[in-house]
Amino acid sequence: MVKETIRVYARVKPLGRRQQAGIYSVDNDEKSLSSLEIIVPRDLADGFVNNKQESYKFKFQRIFDQEAKQDVVFDNIAKPVAECVLAGYNGTIFAYGQTGSGKTFTITGGAERYSDRGIIPRTLSYIFDQLQKDGSKVYTTHVSYLEIYNECGYDLLDPRHEASRLKDLPKVTIMEDPDQNIHLKNLSLQQATNEEEALNLLFLGDTNRMIAETPMNQASSRSHCIFTIHISSKEPGSATIRRSKLHLVDLAGSERVAKTGVGGHILTEAKYINLSLHHLEQVIIALAEKNRSHIPYRNSMMTSVLRDSLGGNCMTTMIATLSIDRRNIDESISTCRFAQRVALIKNEAVLNEEIDPTLMIIKLKKEIQELKDELVLVTGKERTSELSQEELLKLDELIETFLEDNDPDSTLDVGADMRKIKYCFIHLKQLMNDSKMPDKKLLLQHNSEEKDSNKEVGEELKKLKELLQQRDNEINILVNMLKKEKKRAQEGLFQLNAASAGSTVLEQSLCVNLEESQSPASSSSLKEAKDFSSSVHRPPFLSRQTG
């Protein structure tokens, strides 16, 4: 893993014939960062009290002045990034600046002279030159060319047809997987086996680019273009593949609409360009803040495509193109401020290695066959995947002899064949399970008997409970009947007591009458009274009172 901040370079565009140079100074120090100082003199028309800043200083990795050639720019900026891409890291080089500051010339180059070639053709030449020199690996190279115009993506290398208009090209859409990796749908990958094929693809894409004339530039690129080189390398006989990609980005020019005075269709283009560059600046500002949790990559298509290049797994380099003209001095200062914010962003580049499953399967199959051949060479017998019938019978005899032997030191020797060892374990397991079957049957039978006995006890207990309930009901009925009989007996006793009391009073009155008369006639009447009293029925339990 390589942790480093984004490298920022500056390039000053040569002045034209009618342009007046602004005041600036360049201090290129080889030991430390280079510094650029831009001086803006005060305007006397603003009044005597004017606190406007006059001097602006900015730091860059290196500053390329007006006399810098294309090969020097490539050797210092693009060549280190291309070497990292060949080693397996992702890389990005993008140019930022106002319209007419030299972005397209720096990235693509000029068409007049061969020495005016830009970073893209020189990088292609350098990469294929290195691939031819390195014979220890197998390389595969693909190229893609994406144009973002008015927030819509287009494939500039459509293999089906050559488009006469930009709308005829297939539209590219962004898709995101659960791991937040960006995939571009309808963007074709064209294989390039040599430098000539890659340059032809580049020229085809440049032909389809959207270019228009503006007051700032005669041939202004009105869209963002991303030229990507995909490289995959693999050592012979290895299943590890290294995949890397190099983005070479030519951004559209930022310009002030009020200053250019354009309108109509070009005004709409300028609005979209400024909006996408504004979203790019918002992403840069968010990445520069330490405690920022959300980065607005999804606000524009360009920031979504360059997600890895900005604060991700990539080694990124920025080129700030400056037009040191008195009319454009404010835009140049704004570009330098943007570059200073970009220089604060840290990227973590990781070596992109992965294992090809197809190659791994082929390698493992080859290794298995080699091991089989070595085994045949050692044993002298060709081993199949299954045991023969004779070997199975012999193993059964060995297992039976081993089980019948009572010697504790006896061993079961079947050799160093894993097939035989597995078969012996399976056979012993089956024998153990068969021996445990009678015990299991007895246990099941015992459990069933216990269940039956428990069921009988439960039924008998239920019957006893029902009988006890029936006896309780009968006892309650008898108790109620006895209570009723007792009540009746008490009522009859009361009546009998009343009758016995009346007969006693009658006898007493008869006796008194007999004593008073004391005559023979009265004695006869007394006898009749006794006969009457004896004729009255008395219960046996009252005989003691009446006798």
C-alpha positions in Angstrom: 0.0 0.0 0.0 1.3 3.4 -1.0 0.0 6.4 0.9 0.7 9.8 -0.7 -1.0 13.1 -1.5 -2.0 14.0 -5.0 0.9 15.5 -6.9 0.1 18.9 -8.4 2.0 20.5 -11.2 1.5 23.8 -13.0 2.1 24.7 -16.6 2.1 28.3 -18.0 0.7 28.7 -21.5 2.8 30.8 -24.0 1.2 34.2 -24.7 -0.3 35.1 -28.1 0.6 38.0 -30.2 -2.2 40.3 -29.0 -2.1 39.2 -25.4 -0.5 41.3 -22.6 1.5 39.3 -20.0 0.7 39.6 -16.4 3.3 39.9 -13.7 4.4 36.6 -12.3 7.6 34.9 -11.2 8.6 31.2 -11.0 11.0 29.8 -8.5 11.9 26.1 -9.3 13.8 24.6 -6.4 14.9 21.0 -7.0 15.2 20.2 -3.2 11.8 21.6 -2.2 8.5 22.6 -3.8 8.4 25.2 -6.6 6.6 28.4 -5.9 4.6 30.6 -8.3 4.0 34.3 -7.4 1.3 36.3 -9.3 1.2 40.0 -8.8 -1.9 42.0 -9.5 -1.3 45.7 -9.4 -3.9 48.0 -7.9 -6.2 49.8 -10.2 -6.2 53.5 -9.6 -9.8 53.7 -10.8 -10.9 51.8 -7.6 -9.9 54.8 -5.5 -7.1 55.7 -3.1 -8.4 53.5 -0.3 -7.9 50.0 -1.8 -7.1 47.0 0.3 -7.0 44.5 -2.5 -4.3 41.9 -2.3 -1.5 42.4 -4.7 0.7 39.3 -4.4 -0.5 35.7 -4.5 1.9 32.8 -3.8 1.2 29.1 -4.6 3.3 25.9 -4.1 3.6 23.1 -6.7 5.6 20.0 -7.2 7.1 21.7 -10.3 6.1 24.6 -12.5 6.6 24.4 -16.3 7.1 27.8 -17.8 6.2 29.0 -21.3 9.3 27.5 -22.9 8.7 23.9 -21.5 8.5 21.2 -24.2 6.1 18.3 -24.4 8.7 15.7 -23.8 9.9 17.4 -20.6 6.3 17.5 -19.3 5.8 13.8 -20.1 9.1 12.8 -18.4 8.3 14.6 -15.2 4.5 14.1 -14.9 3.3 11.0 -16.9 6.3 8.7 -16.9 6.3 8.0 -13.1 2.6 7.3 -13.2 3.0 4.9 -16.2 5.7 3.0 -14.4 3.4 2.5 -11.4 0.6 1.3 -13.7 2.9 -1.3 -15.2 3.8 -2.4 -11.7 0.1 -3.1 -10.9 -1.2 0.2 -9.4 -4.0 2.4 -10.7 -3.1 5.9 -12.0 -4.8 9.1 -13.0 -3.6 12.2 -14.7 -6.0 15.1 -15.3 -5.7 18.6 -16.5 -7.7 21.5 -15.0 -7.9 25.1 -16.1 -9.9 27.7 -17.9 -10.9 27.6 -21.6 -7.9 28.2 -23.8 -5.2 27.5 -21.2 -3.7 24.5 -22.9 -5.4 21.4 -21.3 -6.1 19.6 -24.6 -2.6 20.5 -25.9 -1.0 19.0 -22.8 -3.1 15.8 -22.7 -3.6 15.0 -26.4 -1.2 17.3 -28.1 -1.1 19.3 -31.3 -1.6 18.0 -34.8 1.0 20.2 -36.6 4.3 18.6 -35.5 5.3 15.2 -34.3 7.1 16.8 -31.3 3.8 18.4 -30.2 2.5 15.0 -29.2 0.8 15.1 -25.8 0.7 12.9 -22.7 -1.7 10.2 -24.2 0.2 9.3 -27.3 3.6 9.5 -25.5 2.2 7.3 -22.7 0.9 4.7 -25.2 4.3 4.6 -26.9 6.2 4.3 -23.6 3.9 1.5 -22.2 4.0 -0.7 -25.4 7.8 -0.2 -25.5 8.1 -1.5 -22.0 5.8 -4.4 -22.7 7.9 -5.5 -25.6 11.1 -5.4 -23.5 9.6 -7.4 -20.6 9.3 -11.0 -21.7 8.9 -12.5 -18.3 5.1 -11.8 -18.2 2.1 -12.0 -20.5 0.4 -8.7 -21.0 -3.0 -7.8 -22.3 -4.0 -4.2 -23.1 -7.4 -2.7 -23.7 -8.5 0.9 -24.4 -11.7 2.8 -23.7 -12.7 6.3 -24.5 -15.5 8.0 -22.6 -17.0 11.5 -23.3 -19.2 13.3 -20.8 -21.2 16.0 -22.5 -24.0 17.8 -20.7 -23.9 15.2 -17.9 -24.5 12.3 -20.4 -21.9 9.7 -21.2 -21.0 8.5 -24.7 -18.8 5.8 -26.0 -16.3 7.4 -28.5 -15.0 3.9 -29.6 -18.3 2.4 -30.7 -17.2 -0.6 -32.8 -20.6 -1.0 -34.7 -20.5 2.2 -36.7 -18.9 5.6 -37.1 -21.2 8.3 -35.9 -21.8 11.5 -37.7 -23.4 13.1 -34.7 -22.8 12.7 -31.0 -26.4 11.6 -30.4 -25.8 8.6 -32.6 -23.2 7.2 -30.2 -24.4 4.7 -27.6 -25.1 6.3 -24.2 -23.1 5.1 -21.2 -24.8 4.7 -17.9 -23.3 4.2 -14.4 -24.1 1.1 -12.3 -22.9 0.5 -8.8 -22.5 -2.9 -7.1 -23.0 -3.6 -3.3 -19.3 -3.0 -2.7 -19.7 0.5 -4.2 -17.6 -0.3 -7.2 -18.5 1.7 -10.3 -19.4 -0.1 -13.6 -20.0 1.7 -16.9 -22.7 0.1 -19.0 -22.3 0.3 -22.8 -18.7 1.4 -22.6 -16.7 -0.8 -25.0 -13.2 -2.1 -24.3 -11.1 -2.3 -27.5 -8.1 -4.6 -27.4 -4.9 -3.0 -28.6 -1.9 -5.3 -29.2 0.5 -2.6 -30.3 1.1 1.1 -30.3 -0.4 1.6 -33.8 -3.8 0.1 -32.9 -4.0 2.1 -29.7 -3.2 5.4 -31.6 -5.8 4.6 -34.2 -8.4 4.2 -31.5 -7.3 7.5 -30.0 -7.7 9.3 -33.3 -11.1 7.7 -33.9 -12.3 9.0 -30.5 -10.9 12.5 -31.1 -12.8 12.6 -34.4 -16.1 12.0 -32.6 -15.4 14.5 -29.8 -17.7 17.5 -29.3 -15.7 20.6 -30.4 -17.1 24.1 -30.8 -15.7 27.6 -31.4 -15.9 30.1 -28.5 -14.6 33.6 -28.0 -12.0 32.1 -25.7 -10.7 29.4 -28.0 -11.1 28.6 -31.7 -11.5 24.9 -31.1 -12.7 24.5 -27.5 -13.5 21.0 -26.2 -17.0 21.3 -24.9 -16.9 18.0 -22.9 -14.9 16.0 -20.4 -13.0 13.1 -22.0 -11.5 10.2 -20.1 -9.1 8.0 -22.1 -8.4 4.8 -20.1 -5.7 2.2 -20.6 -6.4 -1.2 -19.0 -3.4 -3.5 -18.5 -3.4 -7.1 -17.1 -0.2 -9.1 -16.6 0.4 -12.7 -15.6 3.5 -14.7 -15.2 3.6 -18.0 -17.1 2.4 -20.8 -14.9 1.1 -18.5 -12.2 -2.6 -18.1 -11.3 -2.1 -14.5 -10.0 -3.2 -11.7 -12.3 -2.4 -8.1 -11.9 -4.9 -5.7 -13.2 -4.3 -1.9 -13.4 -5.8 1.1 -15.2 -4.6 4.5 -16.2 -7.1 7.4 -16.6 -5.9 10.3 -18.8 -8.6 13.0 -18.3 -9.1 16.1 -20.4 -11.6 18.3 -18.6 -13.7 20.9 -20.3 -12.6 24.5 -19.8 -14.1 26.5 -17.0 -15.1 30.0 -18.1 -17.2 32.9 -16.9 -20.3 33.2 -19.1 -20.7 36.9 -18.5 -17.1 37.5 -19.7 -17.4 35.4 -22.9 -20.7 36.8 -23.9 -21.9 33.5 -25.5 -25.5 32.4 -25.8 -27.8 29.8 -27.1 -26.4 26.3 -27.4 -22.9 27.2 -26.2 -24.4 28.9 -23.2 -26.2 25.6 -22.2 -22.9 23.7 -22.6 -21.1 26.3 -20.4 -23.7 25.9 -17.7 -23.3 22.1 -17.6 -19.5 22.4 -17.7 -19.4 24.8 -14.8 -21.9 22.7 -12.9 -19.8 19.5 -13.2 -16.6 21.4 -12.3 -18.5 22.8 -9.3 -19.3 19.3 -8.2 -15.7 18.3 -8.7 -14.6 21.2 -6.5 -17.2 20.1 -3.8 -15.7 16.6 -3.8 -12.2 18.1 -3.4 -13.3 20.3 -0.5 -15.1 17.4 1.2 -12.0 15.1 0.8 -9.7 17.8 2.3 -11.8 18.0 5.5 -10.7 15.5 8.1 -14.0 14.8 9.9 -16.2 14.7 6.7 -18.2 11.5 6.6 -20.1 11.9 3.3 -18.4 12.6 0.0 -20.8 13.8 -2.8 -19.5 11.6 -5.6 -22.9 10.9 -7.0 -23.7 14.6 -7.7 -22.2 14.3 -11.2 -21.2 11.6 -13.6 -17.6 12.7 -13.8 -17.0 12.5 -10.0 -18.7 9.1 -10.0 -16.3 7.8 -12.7 -13.3 9.3 -10.9 -14.2 8.1 -7.5 -11.1 5.9 -7.1 -8.9 8.6 -8.5 -10.0 11.1 -5.8 -9.3 9.8 -2.4 -9.2 6.1 -3.3 -7.0 3.3 -4.6 -5.1 5.4 -7.2 -1.9 7.4 -7.7 -3.2 10.7 -9.0 -1.5 13.6 -10.6 -3.0 17.0 -11.5 -1.8 19.5 -14.1 -3.0 23.1 -13.5 -2.9 24.9 -16.8 -2.5 28.7 -16.5 -3.0 31.5 -19.0 -1.0 34.4 -17.6 -2.8 37.1 -19.4 -4.0 40.3 -17.8 -7.6 39.5 -18.8 -7.4 36.0 -17.4 -5.4 36.6 -14.3 -8.4 36.1 -12.0 -9.1 32.7 -13.5 -5.5 31.7 -13.2 -5.5 32.6 -9.5 -8.8 30.6 -9.1 -7.2 27.6 -10.8 -4.1 27.8 -8.5 -6.4 27.9 -5.4 -8.2 24.8 -6.6 -4.9 23.0 -7.1 -3.8 23.9 -3.5 -7.0 22.2 -2.2 -6.3 19.1 -4.4 -2.8 18.8 -3.0 -4.3 18.2 0.5 -6.0 14.9 -0.6 -4.4 11.6 0.3 -4.8 8.5 -1.7 -4.0 4.9 -0.7 -2.8 2.9 -3.8 -3.0 -0.9 -3.4 -1.4 -3.5 -5.7 -4.2 -4.9 -7.7 -3.7 -8.7 -7.6 -6.3 -11.4 -8.0 -6.3 -15.1 -8.6 -7.9 -16.4 -11.8 -10.1 -19.3 -10.9 -9.8 -21.0 -14.4 -6.1 -20.9 -14.2 -6.2 -22.2 -10.6 -8.3 -25.2 -11.6 -6.0 -26.0 -14.5 -3.0 -25.8 -12.2 -4.6 -28.1 -9.6 -5.6 -30.7 -12.1 -2.1 -30.7 -13.5 -0.7 -31.1 -10.0 -3.0 -34.0 -9.2 -2.0 -35.9 -12.4 1.7 -35.4 -11.5 1.1 -36.9 -8.0 -0.8 -39.8 -9.5 2.1 -40.5 -11.8 4.6 -40.4 -8.9 2.5 -42.8 -7.0 2.4 -45.3 -9.8 6.1 -45.0 -10.1 6.6 -45.7 -6.4 4.1 -48.5 -6.0 4.3 -50.0 -9.4 0.5 -50.2 -9.7 -1.9 -47.9 -11.3 -4.4 -46.7 -8.7 -8.0 -46.2 -9.6 -10.6 -44.2 -7.7 -12.5 -47.3 -6.4 -11.3 -50.5 -4.8 -11.7 -53.8 -6.7 -13.8 -56.7 -5.5 -10.8 -58.8 -4.5 -9.4 -56.0 -2.4 -12.8 -55.5 -0.7 -13.0 -59.2 0.2 -9.4 -59.2 1.5 -10.2 -56.2 3.7 -13.3 -57.9 5.1 -11.1 -60.9 6.1 -8.5 -58.7 7.7 -11.2 -56.8 9.7 -12.8 -60.1 10.8 -9.5 -61.5 12.0 -8.7 -58.3 13.8 -12.0 -58.4 15.7 -11.7 -62.0 16.7 -8.1 -61.6 18.0 -8.1 -61.1 21.8 -4.5 -59.8 21.8 -4.6 -56.1 22.8 -1.4 -55.5 20.8 -2.8 -56.7 17.5 -3.1 -54.1 14.7 -5.0 -53.8 11.5 -2.4 -53.1 8.8 -3.9 -52.2 5.4 -1.0 -50.2 4.1 -0.7 -46.5 3.2 -3.7 -46.4 1.0 -6.4 -43.9 2.1 -9.1 -45.7 0.1 -8.5 -48.9 2.2 -8.3 -47.0 5.4 -11.6 -45.2 4.8 -13.3 -48.5 3.8 -12.1 -50.1 7.1 -13.5 -47.2 9.1 -16.8 -47.4 7.3 -17.0 -51.2 7.8 -16.2 -51.0 11.5 -18.8 -48.3 12.0 -21.5 -50.6 10.3 -20.5 -53.5 12.6 -20.8 -51.3 15.7 -24.2 -50.0 14.6 -25.4 -53.6 14.0 -24.2 -54.7 17.4 -26.0 -51.9 19.1 -29.3 -52.8 17.4 -30.4 -55.6 19.8 -29.7 -53.4 22.8 -31.8 -50.7 21.2 -34.6 -53.1 20.5 -34.6 -54.3 24.2 -34.6 -50.7 25.3 -37.4 -49.9 23.1 -39.4 -53.0 24.3 -38.7 -52.1 27.9 -39.9 -48.6 27.3 -43.0 -49.9 25.6 -43.8 -52.2 28.5 -43.3 -49.4 31.0 -45.6 -47.3 28.9 -48.3 -50.1 28.9 -47.9 -50.6 32.7 -48.2 -46.9 33.3 -51.3 -46.9 31.1 -52.9 -49.7 33.1 -52.1 -48.1 36.4 -53.6 -44.9 35.2 -56.8 -46.6 34.1 -57.1 -48.5 37.4 -56.5 -45.2 39.3 -59.2 -43.6 37.2 -61.7 -46.4 38.0 -60.9 -46.1 41.8 -61.5 -42.4 41.7 -64.9 -42.9 39.9 -65.9 -45.6 42.5 -64.9 -43.3 45.4 -67.0 -40.6 43.9 -69.9 -42.9 43.6 -69.6 -44.0 47.3 -69.4 -40.3 48.4 -72.6 -39.6 46.5 -74.4 -42.6 48.2 -73.2 -41.6 51.6 -74.5 -38.1 51.0 -77.9 -39.5 50.1 -78.0 -41.7 53.2 -77.1 -38.8 55.4 -79.9 -36.7 54.0 -82.4 -39.6 54.5 -81.3 -40.1 58.1 -81.7 -36.4 58.8 -85.2 -36.6 57.5 -86.1 -39.7 59.6 -84.6 -38.1 62.7 -86.8 -35.1 62.2 -89.9 -37.2 61.8 -89.0 -39.2 64.9 -88.7 -36.1 66.9 -92.1 -34.9 65.8 -93.7 -38.3 66.7 -92.1 -38.3 70.2 -93.6 -34.9 70.9 -97.1 -36.2 70.1 -96.7 -39.3 72.2 -95.5 -37.3 75.2 -98.6 -35.2 75.0 -100.9 -38.3 74.9 -99.2 -39.9 77.9 -99.6 -36.8 80.0 -103.4 -36.8 79.3 -103.8 -40.5 80.5 -102.0 -39.8 83.7 -104.3 -36.9 84.6 -107.3 -39.1 83.9 -106.0 -41.9 86.3 -105.4 -39.4 89.0 -108.9 -38.0 88.7 -110.4 -41.5 88.9 -108.5 -42.4 92.0 -109.7 -39.2 93.7 -113.3 -40.0 92.9 -113.0 -43.5 94.3 -111.6 -42.3 97.6 -114.4 -39.8 98.0 -117.2 -42.2 97.4 -115.9 -45.2 99.4 -119.0 -47.2 98.5 -119.5 -50.5 96.8 -120.8 -48.8 93.7 -117.7 -46.8 93.4 -115.5 -49.9 93.6 -117.2 -51.3 90.6 -116.6 -48.1 88.7 -112.9 -48.2 89.8 -112.5 -51.6 88.2 -114.0 -50.4 85.0 -111.6 -47.5 85.0 -108.6 -49.8 85.4 -109.9 -51.9 82.6 -110.2 -48.8 80.4 -106.7 -47.7 81.3 -105.3 -51.1 80.5 -107.1 -51.2 77.2 -105.2 -47.9 76.1 -102.1 -48.8 73.9 -98.8 -47.6 75.2 -95.5 -47.8 73.6 -92.9 -50.0 75.2 -90.5 -47.1 76.0 -93.3 -45.5 78.2 -94.1 -48.7 80.2 -91.9 -47.6 83.1 -93.9 -44.4 83.6 -97.4 -46.0 83.3 -96.7 -49.3 85.2 
